[in-house]
Amino acid sequence: MFICLGLLLVFNLFIRPHDPHFGLDGVPGFWALFGLAGALLLARGAKGAAHTFLGKSEDFYDTKE
């Protein structure tokens, strides 16, 4: 993933958008950094959701007799 994002950053230094749609779209490497930030936020959010909703206590599967 980091290699692909690095290649996108290098390519973006030579291939510039002709007509950026918003201000940051014209900055070289914006989409590579945007993809990295999005991936990290999604991974962190999924980990937090898994611990919050799927976490069980250690004796959850023990039978209570």
C-alpha positions in Angstrom: 0.0 0.0 0.0 2.8 2.4 0.9 4.6 1.6 -2.3 1.6 2.3 -4.4 0.9 5.6 -2.6 4.6 6.6 -3.0 4.3 5.8 -6.8 1.2 8.0 -7.0 3.0 10.8 -5.3 6.0 10.6 -7.8 3.7 10.4 -10.8 1.7 13.4 -9.5 4.8 15.5 -9.5 5.0 15.1 -13.3 1.4 14.7 -14.3 -0.6 17.7 -13.0 -4.4 18.1 -13.2 -5.4 20.6 -15.9 -8.4 21.9 -14.1 -8.5 21.3 -10.3 -12.0 21.2 -8.9 -11.0 22.7 -5.5 -8.0 24.3 -3.9 -6.2 21.3 -2.5 -6.7 19.3 -5.7 -3.9 21.1 -7.4 -1.3 20.3 -4.6 1.1 17.6 -5.7 0.6 14.4 -3.7 -2.8 15.5 -2.3 -4.6 12.3 -3.4 -1.9 10.0 -2.2 -2.0 11.7 1.2 -5.8 11.7 1.2 -5.8 8.0 0.5 -3.3 7.3 3.3 -5.3 9.4 5.8 -8.5 7.7 4.7 -7.1 4.2 5.0 -5.6 4.9 8.5 -8.9 6.5 9.7 -10.9 3.5 8.5 -8.6 1.0 10.0 -8.6 2.8 13.4 -12.4 3.2 13.3 -12.9 -0.5 12.5 -10.6 -1.5 15.3 -12.4 0.7 17.8 -15.8 -0.5 16.6 -14.6 -4.1 16.9 -13.4 -3.6 20.5 -16.6 -1.7 21.4 -19.3 -3.9 19.9 -17.6 -7.3 19.6 -15.5 -7.4 22.8 -16.8 -9.9 25.4 -15.6 -10.7 28.9 -13.3 -13.6 29.5 -15.9 -15.8 31.0 -18.6 -15.1 28.4 -18.7 -18.7 27.1 -18.5 -20.4 30.5 -21.7 -22.2 31.5 -23.4 -20.8 34.6 -24.7 -23.7 36.7 
